[in-house]
Amino acid sequence: MSTSVRINLLPHRAQKRAARQRQFVSIAVSLAILGFAVVGLVHGVLSAQIDNQKSRNTLLKGEIAKLDDQIKEIDKLRDQIQQVLARKQVVETLQANRSEAVHLLDQLVRQLPDGIYLKSVKQSGAKITVAGYAQSNARVSTLMRNIEGSPWLEKPELVEIKLVPQPATPGQKAADAKINEFILNFQVKRAAPPMDLKPALKGKAPAAAAATGAKA
């Protein structure tokens, strides 16, 4: 008669279950520690990058402030240069045109044809307005052609011409004859003003700022 041996496996199974639980807990703790380590590392890297970016921003703000100061200085220098150029231009214009009145009177005498005499001469800048009397329209046309051919006068423009009673000469009564009264405009030729350097100065300012920015 055979005898069956019964083995109780419950303690062995409980031990294996407990071992698996301990292994799971160990893995979970390891993963948690690893996760905290990764989060700490990422946080440290991001913090370092943020601090680095803040330092760069501070440096850029400082350089931008320097550039702003340099631009202000350049603007001041440009204004001073423009003032000097304006004064220089005025002086050169005065020097070039100081003999303008002499040339004007000389040309009026030289270019005035026979049969015309003037009663008034007015000047406004380069514009000259003359009024006078002419024996005929052809005399006025001759005067305009003479002005066009003058080295000191240009752009003759007839404003008005009309027949009026001939004015009396001193000591005589007015005559019944008619005479042409005219008004004529023309201009005095003037030396060209010096070249304005303002566009060139404007072009240099951005280049200087860009060069300074590149050095920074």
MARBA-3410 file (N, C-alpha, C, O; in Angstrom, 1 decimal):
216
0.8,-1.2,0.0,0.0,0.0,0.0,0.9,1.2,0.0,1.7,1.4,0.9 ~ 0.7,2.1,-1.0,1.6,3.3,-1.1,1.1,4.4,-0.3,-0.1,4.6,0.0 ~ 2.0,5.2,0.2,1.7,6.3,1.1,2.0,7.6,0.3,3.2,7.8,-0.1 ~ 1.1,8.6,0.1,1.3,9.8,-0.7,1.8,10.9,0.3,1.3,11.0,1.4 ~ 2.8,11.6,-0.2,3.4,12.7,0.6,2.9,14.0,0.1,2.9,14.3,-1.0
2.3,14.7,1.0,1.8,16.1,0.8,2.8,17.2,1.2,3.3,17.2,2.3 ~ 3.0,18.1,0.2,4.0,19.2,0.4,3.2,20.5,0.4,2.4,20.8,-0.6 ~ 3.3,21.2,1.4,2.6,22.5,1.5,3.5,23.6,0.8,4.6,23.9,1.3 ~ 3.0,24.1,-0.3,3.7,25.1,-1.1,3.3,26.5,-0.8,3.9,27.5,-1.4 ~ 2.4,26.8,0.1,2.0,28.1,0.4,3.1,29.0,0.9,3.2,30.2,0.4
4.0,28.6,1.8,5.1,29.5,2.3,6.0,29.8,1.1,6.5,31.0,1.1 ~ 6.3,28.9,0.2,7.2,29.2,-0.9,6.5,30.2,-1.8,7.2,31.1,-2.3 ~ 5.2,30.1,-2.1,4.6,31.0,-3.0,4.5,32.4,-2.3,4.7,33.4,-3.0 ~ 4.3,32.4,-1.0,4.3,33.7,-0.3,5.7,34.4,-0.4,5.8,35.6,-0.5 ~ 6.7,33.6,-0.3,8.0,34.2,-0.3,8.3,34.7,-1.7,8.9,35.8,-1.9
7.9,34.0,-2.8,8.1,34.5,-4.1,7.3,35.8,-4.4,7.8,36.7,-5.0 ~ 6.1,35.8,-3.8,5.3,37.0,-4.0,5.9,38.2,-3.2,6.0,39.3,-3.8 ~ 6.4,38.0,-2.1,7.1,39.0,-1.3,8.3,39.5,-2.0,8.6,40.7,-2.0 ~ 9.0,38.5,-2.6,10.3,38.9,-3.4,9.9,39.8,-4.6,10.6,40.7,-4.9 ~ 8.8,39.4,-5.3,8.4,40.2,-6.4,8.0,41.6,-6.0,8.3,42.6,-6.7
7.3,41.7,-4.9,6.9,43.0,-4.4,8.1,43.9,-4.0,8.1,45.0,-4.3 ~ 9.1,43.2,-3.3,10.3,44.0,-3.0,11.0,44.4,-4.2,11.5,45.5,-4.3 ~ 11.1,43.6,-5.3,11.7,43.9,-6.5,11.0,45.1,-7.2,11.6,46.0,-7.7 ~ 9.6,45.0,-7.2,8.8,46.1,-7.8,9.1,47.4,-7.1,9.2,48.5,-7.7 ~ 9.0,47.3,-5.7,9.3,48.6,-4.9,10.6,49.1,-5.2,10.8,50.3,-5.3
11.6,48.2,-5.3,13.0,48.7,-5.6,13.1,49.3,-6.9,13.7,50.4,-7.1 ~ 12.4,48.7,-8.0,12.5,49.3,-9.3,11.8,50.7,-9.3,12.2,51.6,-9.9 ~ 10.6,50.7,-8.6,9.8,52.0,-8.6,10.6,53.1,-7.9,10.7,54.2,-8.4 ~ 11.3,52.7,-6.8,12.1,53.7,-6.1,13.3,54.2,-7.0,13.6,55.4,-7.0 ~ 13.9,53.2,-7.7,15.0,53.6,-8.6,14.5,54.5,-9.7,15.2,55.5,-10.0
13.4,54.1,-10.3,12.8,55.0,-11.3,12.5,56.4,-10.8,12.7,57.4,-11.5 ~ 11.9,56.5,-9.6,11.6,57.8,-9.0,12.9,58.6,-8.8,12.9,59.8,-9.1 ~ 13.9,57.9,-8.3,15.2,58.6,-8.0,15.8,59.1,-9.4,16.3,60.2,-9.5 ~ 15.7,58.2,-10.4,16.2,58.6,-11.7,15.4,59.7,-12.3,16.0,60.7,-12.9 ~ 14.1,59.7,-12.1,13.2,60.8,-12.6,13.6,62.1,-12.0,13.7,63.1,-12.6
13.7,62.1,-10.6,14.1,63.3,-9.9,15.5,63.8,-10.4,15.7,65.0,-10.5 ~ 16.4,62.8,-10.6,17.7,63.2,-11.1,17.6,63.9,-12.5,18.3,64.9,-12.7 ~ 16.8,63.3,-13.4,16.6,63.9,-14.7,16.0,65.3,-14.6,16.4,66.2,-15.3 ~ 14.9,65.4,-13.8,14.3,66.7,-13.6,15.3,67.7,-13.1,15.3,68.9,-13.5 ~ 16.1,67.3,-12.1,17.0,68.2,-11.5,18.1,68.7,-12.5,18.5,69.8,-12.6
18.5,67.7,-13.4,19.5,68.0,-14.4,19.0,68.9,-15.4,19.6,69.9,-15.8 ~ 17.7,68.7,-15.9,17.1,69.5,-16.9,16.9,70.9,-16.3,17.1,71.9,-17.0 ~ 16.4,71.0,-15.0,16.2,72.3,-14.4,17.5,73.1,-14.3,17.6,74.3,-14.5 ~ 18.6,72.3,-13.9,19.9,73.0,-13.8,20.4,73.5,-15.2,20.9,74.6,-15.3 ~ 20.2,72.7,-16.3,20.6,73.1,-17.6,19.8,74.4,-18.0,20.3,75.3,-18.5
18.5,74.3,-17.8,17.6,75.4,-18.2,17.9,76.7,-17.4,18.0,77.8,-17.9 ~ 18.2,76.5,-16.1,18.6,77.7,-15.3,19.9,78.3,-15.8,20.0,79.5,-15.9 ~ 20.8,77.4,-16.1,22.1,77.9,-16.6,21.9,78.7,-18.0,22.5,79.8,-18.2 ~ 21.0,78.1,-18.9,20.8,78.8,-20.1,20.0,80.1,-19.9,20.3,81.1,-20.6 ~ 19.1,80.1,-18.9,18.3,81.4,-18.6,19.3,82.4,-18.1,19.2,83.6,-18.5
20.2,82.0,-17.2,21.1,83.0,-16.6,22.1,83.5,-17.7,22.4,84.7,-17.7 ~ 22.5,82.6,-18.6,23.3,83.0,-19.7,22.6,84.0,-20.6,23.2,85.0,-21.1 ~ 21.3,83.7,-20.9,20.6,84.6,-21.8,20.4,86.0,-21.1,20.4,87.0,-21.8 ~ 20.1,86.0,-19.8,20.0,87.2,-19.0,21.3,88.0,-19.1,21.2,89.2,-19.2 ~ 22.4,87.4,-19.0,23.7,88.1,-19.1,23.9,88.7,-20.5,24.3,89.8,-20.6
23.5,87.9,-21.5,23.6,88.4,-22.9,22.7,89.6,-23.1,23.0,90.6,-23.7 ~ 21.4,89.5,-22.5,20.5,90.6,-22.7,21.0,91.9,-22.0,20.9,93.0,-22.5 ~ 21.6,91.7,-20.8,22.2,92.8,-20.1,23.3,93.4,-20.9,23.4,94.7,-21.0 ~ 24.2,92.6,-21.5,25.3,93.1,-22.3,24.7,93.8,-23.5,25.2,94.9,-23.9 ~ 23.7,93.2,-24.2,23.1,93.9,-25.3,22.5,95.2,-25.0,22.6,96.2,-25.7
21.8,95.3,-23.8,21.2,96.6,-23.4,22.3,97.6,-23.2,22.1,98.8,-23.6 ~ 23.4,97.2,-22.6,24.5,98.1,-22.4,25.1,98.6,-23.7,25.4,99.8,-23.9 ~ 25.3,97.7,-24.7,25.8,98.1,-26.0,24.8,99.0,-26.8,25.2,99.9,-27.4 ~ 23.5,98.7,-26.6,22.5,99.5,-27.3,22.5,100.9,-26.7,22.4,101.9,-27.5 ~ 22.7,101.0,-25.4,22.8,102.3,-24.8,24.0,103.1,-25.3,23.9,104.3,-25.6
25.1,102.4,-25.4,26.3,103.0,-26.0,26.1,103.5,-27.4,26.4,104.6,-27.8 ~ 25.4,102.6,-28.2,25.1,103.0,-29.6,24.2,104.2,-29.7,24.4,105.1,-30.5 ~ 23.2,104.3,-28.8,22.3,105.4,-28.7,23.1,106.7,-28.4,22.8,107.7,-29.0 ~ 24.0,106.6,-27.5,24.8,107.8,-27.1,25.6,108.2,-28.3,25.8,109.4,-28.6 ~ 26.2,107.2,-29.0,27.0,107.5,-30.2,26.2,108.2,-31.3,26.7,109.1,-32.0
25.0,107.6,-31.5,24.1,108.2,-32.5,23.7,109.6,-32.2,23.7,110.5,-33.0 ~ 23.5,109.9,-30.9,23.2,111.3,-30.5,24.4,112.2,-30.7,24.2,113.3,-31.2 ~ 25.6,111.7,-30.4,26.8,112.5,-30.7,26.9,112.8,-32.2,27.3,113.9,-32.6 ~ 26.6,111.7,-33.0,26.7,111.9,-34.5,25.7,112.9,-35.0,26.0,113.7,-35.8 ~ 24.5,112.9,-34.4,23.5,113.8,-34.8,23.9,115.3,-34.4,23.7,116.2,-35.2
24.5,115.4,-33.2,25.0,116.7,-32.9,26.1,117.2,-33.8,26.1,118.4,-34.3 ~ 27.0,116.3,-34.1,28.1,116.7,-35.1,27.5,117.0,-36.4,28.0,118.0,-37.1 ~ 26.5,116.2,-36.9,25.9,116.5,-38.2,25.3,117.9,-38.2,25.4,118.7,-39.2 ~ 24.5,118.2,-37.1,23.9,119.6,-37.0,25.0,120.7,-37.0,24.8,121.7,-37.7 ~ 26.1,120.4,-36.3,27.1,121.4,-36.3,27.8,121.6,-37.7,28.0,122.7,-38.1
28.0,120.5,-38.3,28.6,120.5,-39.7,27.6,121.2,-40.6,28.1,122.0,-41.5 ~ 26.3,121.0,-40.5,25.3,121.7,-41.4,25.3,123.2,-41.1,25.2,123.9,-42.1 ~ 25.5,123.6,-39.9,25.5,125.0,-39.6,26.8,125.6,-40.2,26.7,126.7,-40.7 ~ 27.9,124.9,-40.1,29.1,125.4,-40.6,29.0,125.5,-42.2,29.4,126.5,-42.8 ~ 28.4,124.5,-42.8,28.2,124.5,-44.2,27.3,125.6,-44.7,27.5,126.2,-45.7
26.2,125.8,-43.9,25.3,126.9,-44.2,26.0,128.3,-44.2,25.8,129.1,-45.0 ~ 26.8,128.5,-43.1,27.6,129.7,-43.0,28.6,129.9,-44.2,28.7,130.9,-44.8 ~ 29.2,128.7,-44.5,30.2,128.8,-45.6,29.5,129.1,-46.9,30.0,129.8,-47.7 ~ 28.3,128.5,-47.1,27.6,128.8,-48.3,27.2,130.2,-48.4,27.3,130.8,-49.5 ~ 26.7,130.8,-47.3,26.4,132.2,-47.3,27.6,133.1,-47.7,27.5,134.0,-48.5
28.7,132.8,-47.0,29.9,133.5,-47.3,30.3,133.4,-48.8,30.7,134.4,-49.4 ~ 30.3,132.2,-49.3,30.7,132.0,-50.7,29.7,132.7,-51.6,30.1,133.2,-52.7 ~ 28.4,132.6,-51.3,27.4,133.3,-52.1,27.7,134.8,-52.2,27.6,135.4,-53.2 ~ 28.0,135.4,-51.0,28.2,136.8,-50.9,29.5,137.1,-51.7,29.5,138.2,-52.4 ~ 30.5,136.3,-51.6,31.7,136.6,-52.3,31.5,136.5,-53.8,32.0,137.3,-54.6
30.7,135.5,-54.2,30.5,135.3,-55.7,29.6,136.4,-56.2,29.7,136.7,-57.4 ~ 28.7,136.9,-55.4,27.7,137.9,-55.9,28.0,139.3,-55.4,27.1,140.2,-55.6 ~ 29.1,139.6,-54.9,29.4,140.9,-54.3,29.5,142.0,-55.4,29.2,143.1,-55.2 ~ 29.8,141.5,-56.6,29.9,142.5,-57.8,28.7,142.4,-58.6,28.7,142.9,-59.8 ~ 27.6,141.8,-58.1,26.4,141.6,-58.9,25.8,142.9,-59.3,25.3,143.1,-60.4
25.7,143.9,-58.3,25.1,145.2,-58.7,25.9,145.9,-59.8,25.3,146.6,-60.6 ~ 27.2,145.8,-59.7,28.0,146.4,-60.7,27.7,145.8,-62.1,27.6,146.5,-63.1 ~ 27.7,144.5,-62.2,27.4,143.8,-63.4,26.0,144.1,-63.9,25.8,144.3,-65.1 ~ 25.1,144.2,-63.0,23.7,144.5,-63.4,23.6,145.8,-64.1,23.0,146.0,-65.2 ~ 24.1,146.8,-63.4,24.1,148.2,-64.0,24.9,148.3,-65.3,24.4,148.9,-66.2
26.0,147.6,-65.3,26.8,147.6,-66.6,26.0,147.0,-67.7,26.0,147.5,-68.8 ~ 25.4,145.8,-67.4,24.6,145.1,-68.5,23.4,145.9,-68.9,23.0,145.9,-70.1 ~ 22.8,146.6,-68.0,21.6,147.4,-68.4,22.0,148.5,-69.3,21.3,148.8,-70.3 ~ 23.2,149.1,-69.1,23.7,150.1,-70.0,24.0,149.5,-71.3,23.7,150.1,-72.4 ~ 24.7,148.3,-71.3,25.2,147.7,-72.5,24.1,147.2,-73.4,24.1,147.3,-74.6
23.1,146.5,-72.7,22.1,145.8,-73.5,20.9,146.6,-73.8,20.0,146.2,-74.6 ~ 20.8,147.8,-73.3,19.6,148.7,-73.5,19.7,149.3,-75.0,20.7,150.0,-75.2 ~ 18.8,148.9,-75.9,18.9,149.5,-77.2,18.5,150.9,-77.3,17.9,151.4,-76.3 ~ 18.8,151.6,-78.4,18.3,152.9,-78.6,16.8,152.9,-78.7,16.2,152.0,-79.2 ~ 16.2,154.0,-78.3,14.7,154.1,-78.3,14.0,153.6,-77.1,12.8,153.5,-77.0
14.8,153.2,-76.1,14.2,152.7,-74.8,14.9,153.4,-73.7,16.1,153.6,-73.7 ~ 14.1,153.9,-72.7,14.7,154.4,-71.5,13.8,153.9,-70.3,12.6,153.7,-70.4 ~ 14.5,153.7,-69.2,13.9,153.1,-68.1,13.5,154.1,-67.1,14.1,155.1,-66.9 ~ 12.4,153.8,-66.4,11.9,154.7,-65.3,12.1,154.1,-63.9,12.1,154.8,-62.9 ~ 12.2,152.7,-63.8,12.4,152.1,-62.5,13.1,150.7,-62.7,12.9,150.1,-63.7
13.9,150.4,-61.7,14.6,149.1,-61.7,14.4,148.5,-60.3,14.9,149.2,-59.3 ~ 13.8,147.4,-60.1,13.6,146.8,-58.8,14.3,145.4,-58.8,14.2,144.6,-59.8 ~ 14.9,145.0,-57.7,15.5,143.7,-57.6,14.9,143.0,-56.3,14.8,143.6,-55.3 ~ 14.6,141.7,-56.5,14.1,140.8,-55.4,14.8,139.5,-55.6,14.4,138.6,-56.3 ~ 15.9,139.4,-54.8,16.8,138.2,-55.0,17.5,138.2,-56.3,18.2,139.2,-56.6
17.3,137.2,-57.1,17.9,137.2,-58.4,17.0,137.7,-59.5,17.3,137.9,-60.6 ~ 15.7,138.1,-59.1,14.7,138.6,-60.1,14.8,140.1,-60.2,14.9,140.8,-59.2 ~ 14.9,140.6,-61.4,14.9,142.0,-61.7,13.7,142.4,-62.5,13.3,141.7,-63.4 ~ 13.0,143.5,-62.0,11.9,144.0,-62.7,12.2,145.4,-63.2,12.5,146.3,-62.4 ~ 12.1,145.6,-64.5,12.3,147.0,-65.0,11.0,147.5,-65.7,10.3,146.7,-66.2
10.8,148.8,-65.5,9.7,149.4,-66.2,10.2,150.6,-67.0,11.1,151.3,-66.5 ~ 9.7,150.8,-68.1,10.2,152.0,-68.9,9.3,152.2,-70.2,8.2,151.7,-70.3 ~ 9.8,153.0,-71.1,9.1,153.4,-72.3,10.0,153.0,-73.5,11.2,153.0,-73.5 ~ 9.2,152.6,-74.6,9.9,152.2,-75.8,9.2,152.8,-77.0,8.0,153.0,-76.9 ~ 10.0,153.2,-78.0,9.4,153.8,-79.2,8.5,152.8,-80.0,7.6,153.2,-80.7
8.8,151.5,-79.8,8.1,150.5,-80.5,8.2,149.1,-79.9,9.1,149.0,-79.0 ~ 7.3,148.2,-80.3,7.4,146.9,-79.7,8.7,146.2,-80.1,9.3,145.4,-79.4 ~ 9.2,146.5,-81.3,10.5,145.9,-81.8,11.6,146.3,-80.9,12.6,145.5,-80.7 ~ 11.6,147.5,-80.3,12.7,147.8,-79.3,12.7,146.9,-78.1,13.7,146.5,-77.6 ~ 11.5,146.6,-77.6,11.4,145.7,-76.5,11.9,144.3,-76.8,12.6,143.7,-76.0
11.5,143.9,-78.0,12.0,142.5,-78.5,13.5,142.5,-78.6,14.1,141.5,-78.2 ~ 14.1,143.6,-79.0,15.5,143.7,-79.1,16.2,143.6,-77.7,17.2,143.0,-77.5 ~ 15.6,144.3,-76.8,16.1,144.3,-75.4,16.0,142.9,-74.8,16.9,142.4,-74.2 ~ 14.9,142.1,-75.1,14.8,140.8,-74.6,15.9,139.9,-75.2,16.5,139.0,-74.5 ~ 16.1,140.0,-76.5,17.2,139.2,-77.2,18.6,139.6,-76.6,19.4,138.7,-76.4
18.8,140.9,-76.3,20.1,141.3,-75.7,20.3,140.6,-74.4,21.4,140.2,-74.0 ~ 19.2,140.6,-73.6,19.3,140.0,-72.2,19.6,138.5,-72.4,20.3,137.9,-71.6 ~ 18.9,137.8,-73.3,19.2,136.4,-73.5,20.7,136.1,-73.9,21.2,135.1,-73.5 ~ 21.3,137.0,-74.6,22.7,136.9,-75.0,23.7,137.4,-74.0,24.9,137.3,-74.3 ~ 23.2,138.0,-72.9,24.1,138.5,-71.9,24.8,137.4,-71.1,24.1,136.5,-70.8
26.0,137.6,-70.7,26.7,136.6,-69.9,26.2,136.8,-68.4,26.6,135.9,-67.6 ~ 25.5,137.8,-68.0,25.2,138.0,-66.6,23.7,138.1,-66.4,23.2,138.0,-65.3 ~ 22.9,138.1,-67.5,21.4,138.2,-67.4,20.8,137.0,-68.1,21.4,136.5,-69.1 ~ 19.6,136.7,-67.8,18.9,135.5,-68.4,17.4,135.6,-68.1,16.9,136.4,-67.3 ~ 16.7,134.7,-68.9,15.2,134.5,-68.7,14.4,135.8,-68.7,13.7,136.1,-67.8
14.4,136.5,-69.8,13.6,137.7,-70.0,12.1,137.3,-70.1,11.8,136.3,-70.8 ~ 11.2,138.0,-69.5,9.8,137.7,-69.5,9.0,139.1,-69.6,9.1,139.9,-68.6 ~ 8.3,139.3,-70.7,7.5,140.5,-70.8,6.2,140.4,-70.0,5.4,139.5,-70.3 ~ 6.1,141.3,-69.0,4.9,141.2,-68.2,3.7,142.0,-68.8,2.6,141.6,-68.9 ~ 4.0,143.2,-69.3,3.0,144.0,-69.9,3.6,145.0,-70.8,4.7,145.5,-70.6
2.9,145.4,-71.9,3.2,146.5,-72.8,1.9,147.1,-73.3,1.0,146.4,-73.7 ~ 1.9,148.4,-73.3,0.7,149.1,-73.7,1.0,150.5,-74.2,2.1,151.1,-73.8 ~ 0.1,151.1,-74.9,0.3,152.4,-75.4,-0.2,153.4,-74.4,-1.4,153.3,-73.9 ~ 0.6,154.4,-74.1,0.2,155.5,-73.2,0.6,156.8,-73.8,1.4,156.9,-74.7 ~ 0.0,157.9,-73.3,0.4,159.2,-73.8,1.9,159.4,-73.4,2.3,159.1,-72.3
2.6,160.0,-74.3,4.0,160.2,-74.1,4.2,161.2,-73.0,3.7,162.3,-73.0 ~ 5.0,160.9,-71.9,5.2,161.8,-70.8,5.9,163.0,-71.2,6.8,163.0,-72.1 ~ 5.6,164.1,-70.6,6.3,165.4,-70.9,7.7,165.4,-70.3,7.9,164.9,-69.2 ~ 8.6,166.0,-71.0,9.9,166.2,-70.5,10.0,167.4,-69.6,9.1,168.3,-69.7 ~ 11.0,167.5,-68.8,11.0,168.7,-67.8,11.0,170.0,-68.6,11.8,170.2,-69.5
10.1,170.9,-68.2,10.0,172.2,-68.9,9.2,172.2,-70.1,9.0,173.3,-70.7 ~ 8.6,171.1,-70.5,7.7,171.0,-71.7,6.4,170.4,-71.3,6.3,169.7,-70.3 ~ 5.4,170.7,-72.1,4.1,170.1,-71.9,4.0,168.7,-72.5,4.8,168.4,-73.3 ~ 3.0,167.9,-72.0,2.9,166.6,-72.5,2.5,166.7,-74.0,1.6,167.5,-74.4 ~ 3.0,165.8,-74.8,2.7,165.7,-76.2,1.5,164.9,-76.4,1.1,164.1,-75.6
0.9,165.0,-77.6,-0.3,164.2,-77.9,0.1,162.8,-78.5,-0.7,161.9,-78.6 ~ 1.4,162.6,-78.7,1.9,161.3,-79.3,1.8,160.2,-78.2,1.7,160.5,-77.0 ~ 1.7,159.0,-78.7,1.6,157.8,-77.9,3.0,157.1,-77.8,3.8,157.2,-78.8 ~ 3.2,156.4,-76.8,4.5,155.6,-76.6,4.2,154.3,-75.9,3.2,154.2,-75.1 ~ 5.0,153.4,-76.1,4.8,152.0,-75.5,5.4,152.0,-74.1,6.6,152.3,-73.9
4.6,151.7,-73.1,5.0,151.6,-71.7,5.1,150.0,-71.4,4.1,149.3,-71.7 ~ 6.2,149.6,-70.9,6.4,148.1,-70.7,6.9,147.8,-69.3,7.5,148.7,-68.6 ~ 6.7,146.6,-68.9,7.2,146.0,-67.6,7.9,144.7,-68.0,7.2,143.9,-68.6 ~ 9.1,144.5,-67.6,9.9,143.3,-68.1,10.6,142.7,-66.8,11.2,143.4,-66.0 ~ 10.5,141.4,-66.8,11.2,140.7,-65.7,12.4,139.9,-66.3,12.2,139.4,-67.5
13.5,139.8,-65.6,14.6,138.9,-66.0,15.3,138.5,-64.7,15.0,139.0,-63.7 ~ 16.3,137.7,-64.9,17.1,137.2,-63.7,18.5,137.4,-63.9,19.1,137.5,-65.0 ~ 19.2,137.6,-62.8,20.7,137.7,-62.8,21.3,136.3,-62.6,20.9,135.6,-61.8 ~ 22.2,136.0,-63.5,22.9,134.7,-63.4,23.8,134.7,-62.1,24.6,135.7,-61.9 ~ 23.7,133.7,-61.3,24.5,133.6,-60.1,25.3,132.4,-60.0,24.9,131.4,-60.7
26.3,132.4,-59.3,27.2,131.2,-59.1,26.4,130.1,-58.4,25.6,130.4,-57.6 ~ 26.6,128.9,-58.9,25.9,127.7,-58.3,26.4,127.6,-56.8,27.6,127.7,-56.5 ~ 25.4,127.3,-55.9,25.8,127.1,-54.5,26.7,125.9,-54.3,26.6,124.9,-55.1 ~ 27.5,125.8,-53.2,28.3,124.6,-53.0,27.4,123.4,-52.8,26.3,123.4,-52.4 ~ 28.1,122.2,-53.1,27.4,121.0,-52.9,27.0,120.7,-51.5,27.8,120.9,-50.6
25.7,120.2,-51.3,25.3,119.9,-49.9,25.8,118.5,-49.5,25.5,117.6,-50.2 ~ 26.5,118.5,-48.4,27.0,117.2,-47.9,26.1,116.4,-47.0,26.6,115.4,-46.4 ~ 24.9,116.9,-46.8,24.0,116.3,-45.8,23.7,114.8,-46.2,23.8,114.0,-45.3 ~ 23.4,114.5,-47.4,23.1,113.1,-47.7,24.3,112.2,-47.4,24.1,111.0,-47.0 ~ 25.5,112.7,-47.7,26.7,111.9,-47.5,26.8,111.6,-46.0,27.2,110.5,-45.6
26.6,112.6,-45.2,26.7,112.4,-43.7,25.6,111.5,-43.2,25.9,110.7,-42.3 ~ 24.4,111.5,-43.8,23.4,110.6,-43.4,23.8,109.2,-43.7,23.5,108.2,-42.9 ~ 24.5,109.0,-44.8,24.9,107.6,-45.2,25.9,107.1,-44.3,26.0,105.9,-44.2 ~ 26.8,108.0,-43.7,27.9,107.5,-42.9,27.4,107.1,-41.5,28.0,106.2,-40.9 ~ 26.3,107.6,-41.0,25.9,107.4,-39.6,25.5,105.9,-39.4,26.0,105.3,-38.5
24.6,105.3,-40.3,24.3,103.9,-40.1,25.5,103.0,-40.3,25.6,102.0,-39.6 ~ 26.4,103.4,-41.2,27.6,102.5,-41.4,28.4,102.5,-40.1,28.9,101.5,-39.7 ~ 28.6,103.7,-39.5,29.4,103.7,-38.3,28.7,103.0,-37.1,29.4,102.3,-36.4 ~ 27.4,103.1,-37.1,26.6,102.3,-36.0,26.8,100.8,-36.3,26.9,100.1,-35.3 ~ 26.7,100.4,-37.6,26.8,99.0,-37.8,28.2,98.5,-37.5,28.3,97.4,-37.0
29.2,99.3,-37.8,30.6,98.9,-37.5,30.7,98.7,-36.0,31.4,97.8,-35.5 ~ 30.2,99.7,-35.2,30.3,99.6,-33.8,29.5,98.4,-33.2,30.0,97.7,-32.3 ~ 28.3,98.1,-33.8,27.6,96.9,-33.4,28.3,95.6,-33.7,28.3,94.6,-33.0 ~ 29.1,95.6,-34.9,29.8,94.4,-35.2,31.0,94.2,-34.2,31.2,93.0,-33.9 ~ 31.6,95.3,-33.8,32.7,95.1,-32.8,32.2,94.6,-31.5,32.8,93.8,-30.8
31.0,95.0,-31.1,30.4,94.6,-29.8,30.1,93.1,-29.9,29.6,92.5,-28.9
END
